[in-house]
Amino acid sequence: MKRIHPRSKHINIHTPNSQEL
């Protein structure tokens, strides 16, 4: 599994906490 970073835009789909939509 890849580490989910808040700065990641390509993983924002997997991160519900990502505010970069």
Residue, then its C-alpha position, 0 to 999 in steps of 0.5 A: m500500500k502506498r503511504i497516503h500524503p495530504r499533499s498527494k493529488h493523485i491519491n486524494i481520491h483514496t483520502p477522504n480527508s484530502q481537501e485538494l479536490 
